[in-house]
Protein backbone atom coordinates (compact mmCIF):
# COMPACT_ATOMS: atom_id res chain seq x y z
CA UNK A 1 0.00 0.00 0.00
CA UNK A 2 1.18 3.51 -0.72
CA UNK A 3 1.04 6.39 1.76
CA UNK A 4 -1.48 8.18 -0.47
CA UNK A 5 -3.86 5.22 -0.32
CA UNK A 6 -3.30 4.83 3.43
CA UNK A 7 -4.13 8.51 4.00
CA UNK A 8 -7.18 8.46 1.75
CA UNK A 9 -8.53 5.35 3.49
CA UNK A 10 -7.83 6.85 6.92
CA UNK A 11 -9.69 10.05 6.05
CA UNK A 12 -12.65 8.09 4.69
CA UNK A 13 -12.84 5.84 7.74
CA UNK A 14 -12.91 8.88 10.02
CA UNK A 15 -15.27 10.80 7.74
CA UNK A 16 -12.84 13.69 7.47
CA UNK A 17 -12.34 15.76 4.37
CA UNK A 18 -9.17 17.10 2.83
CA UNK A 19 -10.49 20.54 3.75
CA UNK A 20 -10.80 19.49 7.41
CA UNK A 21 -7.18 18.33 7.43
CA UNK A 22 -5.94 21.45 5.65
CA UNK A 23 -7.70 23.72 8.10
CA UNK A 24 -6.38 21.82 11.13
CA UNK A 25 -2.79 21.64 9.87
CA UNK A 26 -2.64 25.16 8.44
CA UNK A 27 -1.92 24.05 4.89
CA UNK A 28 -3.86 24.46 1.68
CA UNK A 29 -6.45 21.95 0.56
CA UNK A 30 -4.35 21.60 -2.59
CA UNK A 31 -1.40 20.38 -0.48
CA UNK A 32 -3.55 17.72 1.18
CA UNK A 33 -4.93 16.75 -2.22
CA UNK A 34 -1.36 16.25 -3.46
CA UNK A 35 -0.58 14.05 -0.44
CA UNK A 36 -3.71 11.98 -1.15
CA UNK A 37 -2.83 11.78 -4.83
CA UNK A 38 0.74 10.67 -4.19
CA UNK A 39 2.22 13.75 -5.86
CA UNK A 40 3.98 14.98 -2.73
CA UNK A 41 4.46 13.75 0.82
CA UNK A 42 4.01 15.83 3.95
CA UNK A 43 7.10 17.19 5.68
CA UNK A 44 8.05 15.52 8.95
CA UNK A 45 6.47 18.28 11.05
CA UNK A 46 3.26 18.12 9.02
CA UNK A 47 3.28 14.33 9.25
CA UNK A 48 3.52 14.53 13.04
CA UNK A 49 0.60 16.96 13.13
CA UNK A 50 -1.38 14.78 10.71
CA UNK A 51 -0.85 11.63 12.77
CA UNK A 52 -1.93 13.48 15.91
CA UNK A 53 -5.00 14.90 14.17
CA UNK A 54 -5.99 11.46 12.94
CA UNK A 55 -5.41 10.01 16.44
CA UNK A 56 -3.05 7.36 15.08
CA UNK A 57 -1.67 4.86 17.56
CA UNK A 58 1.99 3.81 17.47
CA UNK A 59 1.31 1.00 15.00
CA UNK A 60 -0.51 3.29 12.58
CA UNK A 61 2.22 5.91 12.90
CA UNK A 62 4.93 3.33 12.16
CA UNK A 63 2.98 2.15 9.11
CA UNK A 64 2.65 5.70 7.79
CA UNK A 65 6.38 6.33 8.25
CA UNK A 66 7.22 2.98 6.62
CA UNK A 67 5.05 3.82 3.63
CA UNK A 68 6.67 7.23 3.25
CA UNK A 69 10.14 5.67 3.49
CA UNK A 70 9.22 3.14 0.80
CA UNK A 71 8.04 6.01 -1.39
CA UNK A 72 11.39 7.76 -1.04
CA UNK A 73 13.43 4.63 -1.82
Beta strands, then each sheet from edge to edge (+ up, - down):
end
